[in-house]
Amino acid sequence: MLIDLTSPEDPADGLAAVVALRRLAEQLEAAEVERAMRAGWSWPEVAEALGVTRQAVHKKHVKRLIAAGVELRRR
């Protein structure tokens, strides 16, 4: 799906929009990974859904999930 976006006149505005979208995407990913793990998903299942390796998703999210009290499945 391609969205036709008109770029702002000032490149700084366009770049600020990119930063805001990245932050939003990171927040959404964190929330959905936590939701999946609370629902009993495994690391490989989450990784496949995100299109990354199990190691990558584990490294990125494990500390935050433990701090949030999420019970993580063992292999």
PDB file with one MODEL, atoms N, CA, C and O in Angstrom:
MODEL        1
ATOM      1  N   MET A   1       0.850  -1.172   0.000  1.00  0.00           N
ATOM      2  CA  MET A   1       0.000   0.000   0.000  1.00  0.00           C
ATOM      3  C   MET A   1       0.894   1.233   0.000  1.00  0.00           C
ATOM      4  O   MET A   1       1.699   1.416   0.913  1.00  0.00           O
ATOM      5  N   LEU A   2       0.761   2.054  -0.986  1.00  0.00           N
ATOM      6  CA  LEU A   2       1.550   3.264  -1.105  1.00  0.00           C
ATOM      7  C   LEU A   2       0.665   4.454  -0.780  1.00  0.00           C
ATOM      8  O   LEU A   2      -0.414   4.609  -1.352  1.00  0.00           O
ATOM      9  N   ILE A   3       1.122   5.287   0.133  1.00  0.00           N
ATOM     10  CA  ILE A   3       0.368   6.468   0.524  1.00  0.00           C
ATOM     11  C   ILE A   3       1.004   7.668  -0.139  1.00  0.00           C
ATOM     12  O   ILE A   3       2.218   7.862  -0.063  1.00  0.00           O
ATOM     13  N   ASP A   4       0.190   8.466  -0.782  1.00  0.00           N
ATOM     14  CA  ASP A   4       0.689   9.665  -1.435  1.00  0.00           C
ATOM     15  C   ASP A   4       0.765  10.783  -0.402  1.00  0.00           C
ATOM     16  O   ASP A   4      -0.260  11.323   0.014  1.00  0.00           O
ATOM     17  N   LEU A   5       1.978  11.125   0.008  1.00  0.00           N
ATOM     18  CA  LEU A   5       2.178  12.184   0.987  1.00  0.00           C
ATOM     19  C   LEU A   5       2.886  13.348   0.327  1.00  0.00           C
ATOM     20  O   LEU A   5       3.842  13.170  -0.428  1.00  0.00           O
ATOM     21  N   THR A   6       2.411  14.523   0.619  1.00  0.00           N
ATOM     22  CA  THR A   6       3.075  15.720   0.136  1.00  0.00           C
ATOM     23  C   THR A   6       4.103  16.125   1.177  1.00  0.00           C
ATOM     24  O   THR A   6       3.769  16.284   2.351  1.00  0.00           O
ATOM     25  N   SER A   7       5.327  16.289   0.765  1.00  0.00           N
ATOM     26  CA  SER A   7       6.386  16.671   1.693  1.00  0.00           C
ATOM     27  C   SER A   7       6.215  18.116   2.118  1.00  0.00           C
ATOM     28  O   SER A   7       5.811  18.963   1.321  1.00  0.00           O
ATOM     29  N   PRO A   8       6.525  18.397   3.386  1.00  0.00           N
ATOM     30  CA  PRO A   8       6.457  19.789   3.835  1.00  0.00           C
ATOM     31  C   PRO A   8       7.515  20.628   3.127  1.00  0.00           C
ATOM     32  O   PRO A   8       8.502  20.106   2.610  1.00  0.00           O
ATOM     33  N   GLU A   9       7.290  21.922   3.115  1.00  0.00           N
ATOM     34  CA  GLU A   9       8.244  22.843   2.479  1.00  0.00           C
ATOM     35  C   GLU A   9       9.620  22.757   3.136  1.00  0.00           C
ATOM     36  O   GLU A   9      10.644  22.719   2.452  1.00  0.00           O
ATOM     37  N   ASP A  10       9.632  22.727   4.445  1.00  0.00           N
ATOM     38  CA  ASP A  10      10.885  22.727   5.203  1.00  0.00           C
ATOM     39  C   ASP A  10      11.318  21.293   5.485  1.00  0.00           C
ATOM     40  O   ASP A  10      10.562  20.542   6.102  1.00  0.00           O
ATOM     41  N   PRO A  11      12.516  20.888   5.050  1.00  0.00           N
ATOM     42  CA  PRO A  11      12.983  19.527   5.330  1.00  0.00           C
ATOM     43  C   PRO A  11      12.993  19.198   6.818  1.00  0.00           C
ATOM     44  O   PRO A  11      12.807  18.038   7.186  1.00  0.00           O
ATOM     45  N   ALA A  12      13.205  20.189   7.680  1.00  0.00           N
ATOM     46  CA  ALA A  12      13.204  19.944   9.124  1.00  0.00           C
ATOM     47  C   ALA A  12      11.839  19.418   9.568  1.00  0.00           C
ATOM     48  O   ALA A  12      11.769  18.561  10.449  1.00  0.00           O
ATOM     49  N   ASP A  13      10.776  19.908   8.984  1.00  0.00           N
ATOM     50  CA  ASP A  13       9.434  19.428   9.329  1.00  0.00           C
ATOM     51  C   ASP A  13       9.249  17.984   8.876  1.00  0.00           C
ATOM     52  O   ASP A  13       8.674  17.170   9.599  1.00  0.00           O
ATOM     53  N   GLY A  14       9.732  17.673   7.694  1.00  0.00           N
ATOM     54  CA  GLY A  14       9.634  16.305   7.196  1.00  0.00           C
ATOM     55  C   GLY A  14      10.438  15.340   8.050  1.00  0.00           C
ATOM     56  O   GLY A  14       9.973  14.239   8.345  1.00  0.00           O
ATOM     57  N   LEU A  15      11.627  15.735   8.445  1.00  0.00           N
ATOM     58  CA  LEU A  15      12.469  14.882   9.285  1.00  0.00           C
ATOM     59  C   LEU A  15      11.881  14.723  10.679  1.00  0.00           C
ATOM     60  O   LEU A  15      11.976  13.651  11.276  1.00  0.00           O
ATOM     61  N   ALA A  16      11.272  15.785  11.199  1.00  0.00           N
ATOM     62  CA  ALA A  16      10.609  15.692  12.502  1.00  0.00           C
ATOM     63  C   ALA A  16       9.449  14.693  12.432  1.00  0.00           C
ATOM     64  O   ALA A  16       9.199  13.964  13.392  1.00  0.00           O
ATOM     65  N   ALA A  17       8.756  14.660  11.318  1.00  0.00           N
ATOM     66  CA  ALA A  17       7.673  13.695  11.135  1.00  0.00           C
ATOM     67  C   ALA A  17       8.215  12.267  11.116  1.00  0.00           C
ATOM     68  O   ALA A  17       7.599  11.363  11.683  1.00  0.00           O
ATOM     69  N   VAL A  18       9.352  12.060  10.475  1.00  0.00           N
ATOM     70  CA  VAL A  18       9.988  10.740  10.451  1.00  0.00           C
ATOM     71  C   VAL A  18      10.333  10.291  11.871  1.00  0.00           C
ATOM     72  O   VAL A  18      10.078   9.143  12.238  1.00  0.00           O
ATOM     73  N   VAL A  19      10.903  11.178  12.661  1.00  0.00           N
ATOM     74  CA  VAL A  19      11.267  10.863  14.043  1.00  0.00           C
ATOM     75  C   VAL A  19      10.012  10.499  14.838  1.00  0.00           C
ATOM     76  O   VAL A  19      10.014   9.517  15.581  1.00  0.00           O
ATOM     77  N   ALA A  20       8.956  11.273  14.689  1.00  0.00           N
ATOM     78  CA  ALA A  20       7.706  11.008  15.411  1.00  0.00           C
ATOM     79  C   ALA A  20       7.125   9.651  15.022  1.00  0.00           C
ATOM     80  O   ALA A  20       6.636   8.919  15.883  1.00  0.00           O
ATOM     81  N   LEU A  21       7.174   9.312  13.744  1.00  0.00           N
ATOM     82  CA  LEU A  21       6.663   8.018  13.294  1.00  0.00           C
ATOM     83  C   LEU A  21       7.504   6.869  13.836  1.00  0.00           C
ATOM     84  O   LEU A  21       6.960   5.834  14.221  1.00  0.00           O
ATOM     85  N   ARG A  22       8.818   7.038  13.871  1.00  0.00           N
ATOM     86  CA  ARG A  22       9.684   5.989  14.435  1.00  0.00           C
ATOM     87  C   ARG A  22       9.360   5.755  15.901  1.00  0.00           C
ATOM     88  O   ARG A  22       9.267   4.611  16.345  1.00  0.00           O
ATOM     89  N   ARG A  23       9.186   6.841  16.657  1.00  0.00           N
ATOM     90  CA  ARG A  23       8.847   6.704  18.086  1.00  0.00           C
ATOM     91  C   ARG A  23       7.513   5.997  18.262  1.00  0.00           C
ATOM     92  O   ARG A  23       7.371   5.127  19.120  1.00  0.00           O
ATOM     93  N   LEU A  24       6.551   6.370  17.456  1.00  0.00           N
ATOM     94  CA  LEU A  24       5.240   5.737  17.528  1.00  0.00           C
ATOM     95  C   LEU A  24       5.339   4.250  17.193  1.00  0.00           C
ATOM     96  O   LEU A  24       4.730   3.420  17.868  1.00  0.00           O
ATOM     97  N   ALA A  25       6.099   3.914  16.161  1.00  0.00           N
ATOM     98  CA  ALA A  25       6.276   2.507  15.772  1.00  0.00           C
ATOM     99  C   ALA A  25       6.955   1.722  16.893  1.00  0.00           C
ATOM    100  O   ALA A  25       6.571   0.582  17.158  1.00  0.00           O
ATOM    101  N   GLU A  26       7.950   2.303  17.552  1.00  0.00           N
ATOM    102  CA  GLU A  26       8.637   1.627  18.660  1.00  0.00           C
ATOM    103  C   GLU A  26       7.676   1.384  19.821  1.00  0.00           C
ATOM    104  O   GLU A  26       7.683   0.307  20.417  1.00  0.00           O
ATOM    105  N   GLN A  27       6.853   2.374  20.142  1.00  0.00           N
ATOM    106  CA  GLN A  27       5.881   2.219  21.230  1.00  0.00           C
ATOM    107  C   GLN A  27       4.857   1.138  20.892  1.00  0.00           C
ATOM    108  O   GLN A  27       4.503   0.324  21.745  1.00  0.00           O
ATOM    109  N   LEU A  28       4.391   1.132  19.664  1.00  0.00           N
ATOM    110  CA  LEU A  28       3.415   0.136  19.234  1.00  0.00           C
ATOM    111  C   LEU A  28       4.023  -1.263  19.269  1.00  0.00           C
ATOM    112  O   LEU A  28       3.376  -2.210  19.717  1.00  0.00           O
ATOM    113  N   GLU A  29       5.268  -1.395  18.797  1.00  0.00           N
ATOM    114  CA  GLU A  29       5.938  -2.693  18.826  1.00  0.00           C
ATOM    115  C   GLU A  29       6.084  -3.187  20.261  1.00  0.00           C
ATOM    116  O   GLU A  29       5.791  -4.348  20.549  1.00  0.00           O
ATOM    117  N   ALA A  30       6.531  -2.321  21.157  1.00  0.00           N
ATOM    118  CA  ALA A  30       6.719  -2.719  22.551  1.00  0.00           C
ATOM    119  C   ALA A  30       5.395  -3.188  23.158  1.00  0.00           C
ATOM    120  O   ALA A  30       5.356  -4.211  23.841  1.00  0.00           O
ATOM    121  N   ALA A  31       4.338  -2.464  22.917  1.00  0.00           N
ATOM    122  CA  ALA A  31       3.036  -2.827  23.477  1.00  0.00           C
ATOM    123  C   ALA A  31       2.539  -4.155  22.923  1.00  0.00           C
ATOM    124  O   ALA A  31       2.002  -4.973  23.670  1.00  0.00           O
ATOM    125  N   GLU A  32       2.710  -4.379  21.637  1.00  0.00           N
ATOM    126  CA  GLU A  32       2.207  -5.600  21.012  1.00  0.00           C
ATOM    127  C   GLU A  32       3.072  -6.812  21.351  1.00  0.00           C
ATOM    128  O   GLU A  32       2.552  -7.919  21.491  1.00  0.00           O
ATOM    129  N   VAL A  33       4.380  -6.620  21.485  1.00  0.00           N
ATOM    130  CA  VAL A  33       5.239  -7.723  21.919  1.00  0.00           C
ATOM    131  C   VAL A  33       4.839  -8.116  23.337  1.00  0.00           C
ATOM    132  O   VAL A  33       4.722  -9.303  23.642  1.00  0.00           O
ATOM    133  N   GLU A  34       4.631  -7.137  24.198  1.00  0.00           N
ATOM    134  CA  GLU A  34       4.220  -7.454  25.568  1.00  0.00           C
ATOM    135  C   GLU A  34       2.878  -8.181  25.574  1.00  0.00           C
ATOM    136  O   GLU A  34       2.705  -9.158  26.302  1.00  0.00           O
ATOM    137  N   ARG A  35       1.943  -7.718  24.778  1.00  0.00           N
ATOM    138  CA  ARG A  35       0.628  -8.364  24.718  1.00  0.00           C
ATOM    139  C   ARG A  35       0.753  -9.808  24.241  1.00  0.00           C
ATOM    140  O   ARG A  35       0.111 -10.702  24.794  1.00  0.00           O
ATOM    141  N   ALA A  36       1.575 -10.039  23.218  1.00  0.00           N
ATOM    142  CA  ALA A  36       1.770 -11.395  22.693  1.00  0.00           C
ATOM    143  C   ALA A  36       2.409 -12.296  23.742  1.00  0.00           C
ATOM    144  O   ALA A  36       1.992 -13.441  23.918  1.00  0.00           O
ATOM    145  N   MET A  37       3.408 -11.787  24.431  1.00  0.00           N
ATOM    146  CA  MET A  37       4.098 -12.601  25.433  1.00  0.00           C
ATOM    147  C   MET A  37       3.171 -12.908  26.610  1.00  0.00           C
ATOM    148  O   MET A  37       3.206 -14.014  27.148  1.00  0.00           O
ATOM    149  N   ARG A  38       2.349 -11.951  27.011  1.00  0.00           N
ATOM    150  CA  ARG A  38       1.376 -12.191  28.087  1.00  0.00           C
ATOM    151  C   ARG A  38       0.337 -13.225  27.652  1.00  0.00           C
ATOM    152  O   ARG A  38      -0.234 -13.932  28.482  1.00  0.00           O
ATOM    153  N   ALA A  39       0.099 -13.302  26.342  1.00  0.00           N
ATOM    154  CA  ALA A  39      -0.859 -14.270  25.804  1.00  0.00           C
ATOM    155  C   ALA A  39      -0.235 -15.649  25.593  1.00  0.00           C
ATOM    156  O   ALA A  39      -0.897 -16.570  25.114  1.00  0.00           O
ATOM    157  N   GLY A  40       1.054 -15.786  25.956  1.00  0.00           N
ATOM    158  CA  GLY A  40       1.700 -17.085  25.872  1.00  0.00           C
ATOM    159  C   GLY A  40       2.467 -17.366  24.597  1.00  0.00           C
ATOM    160  O   GLY A  40       2.876 -18.504  24.365  1.00  0.00           O
ATOM    161  N   TRP A  41       2.673 -16.358  23.766  1.00  0.00           N
ATOM    162  CA  TRP A  41       3.452 -16.565  22.546  1.00  0.00           C
ATOM    163  C   TRP A  41       4.900 -16.859  22.909  1.00  0.00           C
ATOM    164  O   TRP A  41       5.387 -16.440  23.959  1.00  0.00           O
ATOM    165  N   SER A  42       5.575 -17.576  22.037  1.00  0.00           N
ATOM    166  CA  SER A  42       6.999 -17.852  22.207  1.00  0.00           C
ATOM    167  C   SER A  42       7.810 -16.781  21.480  1.00  0.00           C
ATOM    168  O   SER A  42       7.291 -16.040  20.645  1.00  0.00           O
ATOM    169  N   TRP A  43       9.090 -16.723  21.820  1.00  0.00           N
ATOM    170  CA  TRP A  43       9.974 -15.781  21.126  1.00  0.00           C
ATOM    171  C   TRP A  43       9.997 -16.037  19.615  1.00  0.00           C
ATOM    172  O   TRP A  43       9.926 -15.080  18.843  1.00  0.00           O
ATOM    173  N   PRO A  44      10.094 -17.301  19.165  1.00  0.00           N
ATOM    174  CA  PRO A  44      10.076 -17.525  17.714  1.00  0.00           C
ATOM    175  C   PRO A  44       8.777 -17.069  17.041  1.00  0.00           C
ATOM    176  O   PRO A  44       8.808 -16.586  15.909  1.00  0.00           O
ATOM    177  N   GLU A  45       7.647 -17.215  17.720  1.00  0.00           N
ATOM    178  CA  GLU A  45       6.380 -16.756  17.144  1.00  0.00           C
ATOM    179  C   GLU A  45       6.351 -15.243  16.987  1.00  0.00           C
ATOM    180  O   GLU A  45       5.922 -14.724  15.957  1.00  0.00           O
ATOM    181  N   VAL A  46       6.810 -14.541  18.017  1.00  0.00           N
ATOM    182  CA  VAL A  46       6.849 -13.079  17.952  1.00  0.00           C
ATOM    183  C   VAL A  46       7.820 -12.637  16.868  1.00  0.00           C
ATOM    184  O   VAL A  46       7.521 -11.740  16.080  1.00  0.00           O
ATOM    185  N   ALA A  47       8.988 -13.277  16.836  1.00  0.00           N
ATOM    186  CA  ALA A  47       9.997 -12.919  15.839  1.00  0.00           C
ATOM    187  C   ALA A  47       9.476 -13.106  14.422  1.00  0.00           C
ATOM    188  O   ALA A  47       9.681 -12.253  13.558  1.00  0.00           O
ATOM    189  N   GLU A  48       8.802 -14.226  14.191  1.00  0.00           N
ATOM    190  CA  GLU A  48       8.261 -14.480  12.851  1.00  0.00           C
ATOM    191  C   GLU A  48       7.236 -13.422  12.465  1.00  0.00           C
ATOM    192  O   GLU A  48       7.227 -12.940  11.332  1.00  0.00           O
ATOM    193  N   ALA A  49       6.380 -13.065  13.407  1.00  0.00           N
ATOM    194  CA  ALA A  49       5.357 -12.055  13.120  1.00  0.00           C
ATOM    195  C   ALA A  49       5.977 -10.696  12.800  1.00  0.00           C
ATOM    196  O   ALA A  49       5.433  -9.932  12.002  1.00  0.00           O
ATOM    197  N   LEU A  50       7.118 -10.400  13.425  1.00  0.00           N
ATOM    198  CA  LEU A  50       7.797  -9.123  13.187  1.00  0.00           C
ATOM    199  C   LEU A  50       8.778  -9.170  12.015  1.00  0.00           C
ATOM    200  O   LEU A  50       9.254  -8.132  11.557  1.00  0.00           O
ATOM    201  N   GLY A  51       9.076 -10.380  11.532  1.00  0.00           N
ATOM    202  CA  GLY A  51      10.020 -10.505  10.425  1.00  0.00           C
ATOM    203  C   GLY A  51      11.469 -10.305  10.832  1.00  0.00           C
ATOM    204  O   GLY A  51      12.288  -9.818  10.053  1.00  0.00           O
ATOM    205  N   VAL A  52      11.776 -10.697  12.086  1.00  0.00           N
ATOM    206  CA  VAL A  52      13.143 -10.594  12.594  1.00  0.00           C
ATOM    207  C   VAL A  52      13.531 -11.930  13.206  1.00  0.00           C
ATOM    208  O   VAL A  52      12.725 -12.860  13.232  1.00  0.00           O
ATOM    209  N   THR A  53      14.752 -12.031  13.694  1.00  0.00           N
ATOM    210  CA  THR A  53      15.185 -13.271  14.331  1.00  0.00           C
ATOM    211  C   THR A  53      14.705 -13.320  15.776  1.00  0.00           C
ATOM    212  O   THR A  53      14.376 -12.296  16.375  1.00  0.00           O
ATOM    213  N   ARG A  54      14.673 -14.525  16.316  1.00  0.00           N
ATOM    214  CA  ARG A  54      14.310 -14.708  17.720  1.00  0.00           C
ATOM    215  C   ARG A  54      15.289 -13.957  18.608  1.00  0.00           C
ATOM    216  O   ARG A  54      14.901 -13.323  19.590  1.00  0.00           O
ATOM    217  N   GLN A  55      16.552 -14.036  18.252  1.00  0.00           N
ATOM    218  CA  GLN A  55      17.583 -13.365  19.041  1.00  0.00           C
ATOM    219  C   GLN A  55      17.378 -11.850  19.044  1.00  0.00           C
ATOM    220  O   GLN A  55      17.551 -11.200  20.074  1.00  0.00           O
ATOM    221  N   ALA A  56      17.014 -11.297  17.904  1.00  0.00           N
ATOM    222  CA  ALA A  56      16.829  -9.845  17.806  1.00  0.00           C
ATOM    223  C   ALA A  56      15.672  -9.371  18.673  1.00  0.00           C
ATOM    224  O   ALA A  56      15.793  -8.377  19.389  1.00  0.00           O
ATOM    225  N   VAL A  57      14.555 -10.081  18.609  1.00  0.00           N
ATOM    226  CA  VAL A  57      13.389  -9.649  19.397  1.00  0.00           C
ATOM    227  C   VAL A  57      13.647  -9.870  20.881  1.00  0.00           C
ATOM    228  O   VAL A  57      13.227  -9.059  21.707  1.00  0.00           O
ATOM    229  N   HIS A  58      14.321 -10.942  21.226  1.00  0.00           N
ATOM    230  CA  HIS A  58      14.649 -11.214  22.625  1.00  0.00           C
ATOM    231  C   HIS A  58      15.564 -10.117  23.178  1.00  0.00           C
ATOM    232  O   HIS A  58      15.298  -9.561  24.243  1.00  0.00           O
ATOM    233  N   LYS A  59      16.616  -9.816  22.465  1.00  0.00           N
ATOM    234  CA  LYS A  59      17.577  -8.799  22.905  1.00  0.00           C
ATOM    235  C   LYS A  59      16.908  -7.440  23.095  1.00  0.00           C
ATOM    236  O   LYS A  59      17.212  -6.715  24.042  1.00  0.00           O
ATOM    237  N   LYS A  60      16.007  -7.109  22.197  1.00  0.00           N
ATOM    238  CA  LYS A  60      15.363  -5.796  22.219  1.00  0.00           C
ATOM    239  C   LYS A  60      14.348  -5.655  23.354  1.00  0.00           C
ATOM    240  O   LYS A  60      14.191  -4.567  23.908  1.00  0.00           O
ATOM    241  N   HIS A  61      13.655  -6.747  23.706  1.00  0.00           N
ATOM    242  CA  HIS A  61      12.507  -6.619  24.597  1.00  0.00           C
ATOM    243  C   HIS A  61      12.611  -7.322  25.946  1.00  0.00           C
ATOM    244  O   HIS A  61      11.827  -7.012  26.843  1.00  0.00           O
ATOM    245  N   VAL A  62      13.542  -8.253  26.130  1.00  0.00           N
ATOM    246  CA  VAL A  62      13.519  -9.101  27.321  1.00  0.00           C
ATOM    247  C   VAL A  62      13.634  -8.313  28.632  1.00  0.00           C
ATOM    248  O   VAL A  62      12.882  -8.581  29.569  1.00  0.00           O
ATOM    249  N   LYS A  63      14.540  -7.368  28.716  1.00  0.00           N
ATOM    250  CA  LYS A  63      14.720  -6.631  29.973  1.00  0.00           C
ATOM    251  C   LYS A  63      13.463  -5.865  30.355  1.00  0.00           C
ATOM    252  O   LYS A  63      13.064  -5.862  31.519  1.00  0.00           O
ATOM    253  N   ARG A  64      12.845  -5.221  29.384  1.00  0.00           N
ATOM    254  CA  ARG A  64      11.633  -4.449  29.649  1.00  0.00           C
ATOM    255  C   ARG A  64      10.492  -5.357  30.077  1.00  0.00           C
ATOM    256  O   ARG A  64       9.726  -5.017  30.979  1.00  0.00           O
ATOM    257  N   LEU A  65      10.378  -6.513  29.430  1.00  0.00           N
ATOM    258  CA  LEU A  65       9.308  -7.449  29.773  1.00  0.00           C
ATOM    259  C   LEU A  65       9.494  -8.007  31.184  1.00  0.00           C
ATOM    260  O   LEU A  65       8.523  -8.133  31.931  1.00  0.00           O
ATOM    261  N   ILE A  66      10.712  -8.337  31.548  1.00  0.00           N
ATOM    262  CA  ILE A  66      10.984  -8.823  32.902  1.00  0.00           C
ATOM    263  C   ILE A  66      10.640  -7.735  33.916  1.00  0.00           C
ATOM    264  O   ILE A  66      10.008  -8.009  34.936  1.00  0.00           O
ATOM    265  N   ALA A  67      11.053  -6.506  33.635  1.00  0.00           N
ATOM    266  CA  ALA A  67      10.765  -5.388  34.540  1.00  0.00           C
ATOM    267  C   ALA A  67       9.259  -5.154  34.673  1.00  0.00           C
ATOM    268  O   ALA A  67       8.786  -4.699  35.715  1.00  0.00           O
ATOM    269  N   ALA A  68       8.516  -5.464  33.623  1.00  0.00           N
ATOM    270  CA  ALA A  68       7.058  -5.289  33.637  1.00  0.00           C
ATOM    271  C   ALA A  68       6.351  -6.464  34.290  1.00  0.00           C
ATOM    272  O   ALA A  68       5.127  -6.463  34.420  1.00  0.00           O
ATOM    273  N   GLY A  69       7.122  -7.472  34.703  1.00  0.00           N
ATOM    274  CA  GLY A  69       6.536  -8.622  35.377  1.00  0.00           C
ATOM    275  C   GLY A  69       5.888  -9.640  34.459  1.00  0.00           C
ATOM    276  O   GLY A  69       5.048 -10.431  34.888  1.00  0.00           O
ATOM    277  N   VAL A  70       6.283  -9.618  33.192  1.00  0.00           N
ATOM    278  CA  VAL A  70       5.735 -10.579  32.243  1.00  0.00           C
ATOM    279  C   VAL A  70       6.393 -11.927  32.470  1.00  0.00           C
ATOM    280  O   VAL A  70       7.619 -12.020  32.521  1.00  0.00           O
ATOM    281  N   GLU A  71       5.592 -12.969  32.607  1.00  0.00           N
ATOM    282  CA  GLU A  71       6.116 -14.323  32.758  1.00  0.00           C
ATOM    283  C   GLU A  71       6.491 -14.847  31.386  1.00  0.00           C
ATOM    284  O   GLU A  71       5.630 -15.028  30.525  1.00  0.00           O
ATOM    285  N   LEU A  72       7.771 -15.090  31.184  1.00  0.00           N
ATOM    286  CA  LEU A  72       8.273 -15.497  29.877  1.00  0.00           C
ATOM    287  C   LEU A  72       8.392 -17.006  29.781  1.00  0.00           C
ATOM    288  O   LEU A  72       8.797 -17.675  30.731  1.00  0.00           O
ATOM    289  N   ARG A  73       8.032 -17.528  28.620  1.00  0.00           N
ATOM    290  CA  ARG A  73       8.150 -18.967  28.374  1.00  0.00           C
ATOM    291  C   ARG A  73       9.601 -19.345  28.154  1.00  0.00           C
ATOM    292  O   ARG A  73      10.374 -18.597  27.555  1.00  0.00           O
ATOM    293  N   ARG A  74       9.947 -20.498  28.640  1.00  0.00           N
ATOM    294  CA  ARG A  74      11.268 -21.062  28.365  1.00  0.00           C
ATOM    295  C   ARG A  74      11.127 -21.980  27.158  1.00  0.00           C
ATOM    296  O   ARG A  74      10.025 -22.428  26.840  1.00  0.00           O
ATOM    297  N   ARG A  75      12.223 -22.255  26.495  1.00  0.00           N
ATOM    298  CA  ARG A  75      12.193 -23.134  25.320  1.00  0.00           C
ATOM    299  C   ARG A  75      11.698 -24.502  25.675  1.00  0.00           C
ATOM    300  O   ARG A  75      11.608 -25.371  24.808  1.00  0.00           O
TER     301      ARG A  75
ENDMDL
END
